[in-house]
Amino acid sequence: MADITVRPMTVDDAGRVLAIYQAGLDTGDASFETVAPPWAAFDAGKLADHRFVAVDADEAVLGWVAVSPASARAVYAGVVEHSVYIDPAAQGRGAGRLLLDALIASTEAAGIWTIQSGVFPENTASLTLHQHAGFRIIGTRERVGRHHDRWRDVVLLERRSPAIT
C-alpha cells in the first residue's frame, strides 16, 4: 500500500473514475445500474467534500469513493450512502481500504454519523472490505429489484460513527 495514496477527486479524474465505474458495472455484481452516467450527472449526485481517488506513484487512478445524501429531509443530514469502486487490475492491493478510511475521516469531520450502502450478496470482496472497515450488516432486502432478468437481493451495510453522539 506504500505506493498508493488517496487524494480528493477532481474533474480531471472524470474519465478514469467513470471507466472504473463502468468496469464494475460490467461485472454484473456491483449495482443495479448498467451504464455509468455522464460526468455532469455523476458530479451533481455526489457531495463534493467527500469524493476521493486512490492513485499510484504515477498518479494513475486505481479507484474511487463518493457519497450521496441518503435523503433530502433535514433529520437525515448526517446520513450518506456511499459507493466504492476499484479498477479490476488494482484489486487486492489495499486501495479500497484506504479509500474507505479517507471517507470515514472526512465524513466524521463533517459531523456525518452514518455511512450506508447496499451490496449484492455475491460481491463477497466488497462485503469483506466493508466489514474490515467497521461496517456491519444490518439486513438483507430480498428480491428488491430485477437486474439482468433476475431478482436480486441487496445486503444493507452501515457504519455508525463512534465519534459523533
C-alpha positions in Angstrom: 0.0 0.0 0.0 3.0 2.3 0.3 2.8 3.1 -3.4 -0.9 4.1 -3.1 -2.2 7.4 -1.8 -5.6 9.0 -1.5 -6.5 12.5 -2.6 -9.6 14.5 -3.3 -11.3 13.6 -6.6 -11.2 16.4 -9.3 -12.9 16.9 -12.6 -9.6 15.9 -14.2 -10.2 12.4 -12.8 -13.6 12.1 -14.6 -12.5 9.8 -17.4 -10.8 7.3 -15.2 -13.5 7.4 -12.5 -16.2 6.7 -15.0 -14.2 4.0 -16.7 -13.6 2.3 -13.3 -17.3 2.6 -12.5 -18.2 1.1 -15.9 -15.8 -1.8 -15.3 -17.5 -2.5 -12.0 -21.0 -2.3 -13.6 -19.8 -4.7 -16.3 -19.2 -7.4 -13.7 -23.0 -7.6 -13.1 -22.4 -7.7 -9.3 -21.7 -4.1 -8.4 -25.0 -2.2 -8.9 -28.4 -2.3 -10.4 -27.1 0.4 -12.8 -25.7 -0.9 -16.1 -24.2 2.2 -17.6 -22.1 4.8 -15.9 -23.7 8.3 -16.1 -22.1 11.2 -17.9 -19.8 13.2 -15.6 -22.3 16.0 -15.1 -24.8 13.6 -13.7 -22.2 11.9 -11.5 -20.9 15.2 -10.3 -24.3 16.5 -9.5 -25.3 13.5 -7.4 -22.2 13.3 -5.2 -21.2 15.5 -2.2 -18.1 17.5 -3.3 -16.4 17.3 0.1 -16.5 13.5 0.3 -15.1 12.3 -3.0 -11.7 10.6 -3.2 -9.5 8.7 -5.6 -6.7 6.3 -4.8 -3.7 6.8 -7.1 -0.4 5.0 -7.6 3.1 6.6 -7.7 2.4 7.7 -11.3 -0.8 9.4 -10.3 -2.9 6.8 -12.2 -6.4 6.5 -10.6 -6.9 3.0 -9.2 -10.3 3.5 -7.6 -12.7 6.0 -6.1 -15.2 6.5 -3.3 -18.0 9.1 -3.1 -21.2 9.7 -1.2 -24.7 11.0 -1.9 -27.2 12.3 0.6 -29.4 9.4 1.9 -32.4 11.8 2.0 -33.3 15.4 1.4 -35.0 15.6 4.8 -33.1 17.6 7.4 -33.3 14.9 10.0 -31.1 12.7 7.8 -28.5 15.3 7.2 -25.9 13.1 8.9 -26.6 10.0 6.8 -25.0 9.4 3.5 -24.9 6.5 1.0 -21.5 5.6 -0.5 -20.1 3.8 -3.4 -16.5 2.5 -3.8 -15.1 1.1 -7.0 -11.6 -0.3 -7.7 -10.0 -0.9 -11.1 -10.0 -4.7 -11.7 -6.3 -4.6 -12.3 -5.7 -2.9 -8.9 -8.0 -5.1 -6.7 -6.4 -6.7 -3.7 -3.7 -4.0 -3.2 -5.4 -2.1 -0.4 -6.9 0.8 -2.3 -10.4 0.1 -1.2 -9.5 0.2 2.5 -7.5 3.4 2.0 -10.5 5.0 0.3 -12.9 3.9 3.0 -10.6 5.2 5.7 -10.3 8.6 4.0 -14.1 8.7 3.6 -14.7 7.8 7.2 -12.3 10.6 8.4 -13.9 13.1 6.0 -17.5 12.4 7.0 -16.8 12.3 10.7 -15.0 15.6 10.5 -18.2 17.0 8.8 -20.5 15.6 11.5 -21.9 12.8 9.4 -22.9 9.9 11.8 -23.9 7.1 9.4 -22.4 5.9 6.1 -24.6 3.2 4.5 -24.5 1.1 1.3 -26.2 -1.8 -0.4 -24.2 -4.6 -1.8 -25.2 -7.7 -3.8 -24.5 -10.8 -1.7 -22.5 -12.3 -4.5 -20.0 -9.4 -4.1 -18.1 -11.1 -1.3 -15.0 -9.0 -1.8 -17.0 -5.8 -1.1 -18.7 -7.3 1.9 -15.4 -8.4 3.4 -13.8 -5.0 2.7 -16.7 -3.2 4.4 -16.7 -5.4 7.4 -12.9 -4.9 7.9 -13.5 -1.1 7.7 -16.1 -1.2 10.6 -19.3 -1.6 8.7 -21.9 -4.0 9.9 -24.6 -5.9 8.1 -28.0 -4.7 9.2 -30.1 -7.0 7.0 -30.9 -8.2 3.5 -33.6 -6.8 1.3 -34.7 -9.9 -0.6 -35.7 -9.8 -4.2 -35.7 -6.0 -4.1 -35.1 -5.5 -7.8 -34.6 -7.1 -11.1 -31.2 -7.0 -12.7 -30.2 -8.7 -15.9 -33.6 -10.6 -16.0 -33.3 -12.0 -12.4 -34.4 -10.9 -9.0 -31.5 -9.7 -6.8 -31.1 -9.4 -3.1 -29.2 -6.5 -1.5 -27.2 -6.7 1.7 -27.6 -3.4 3.7 -24.4 -2.2 5.5 -23.8 0.7 7.7 -21.1 2.3 9.8 -22.2 4.4 12.7 -19.6 6.9 13.9 -18.5 6.2 17.4 -17.1 9.8 17.5 -20.5 11.5 16.9 -23.0 11.1 19.6 
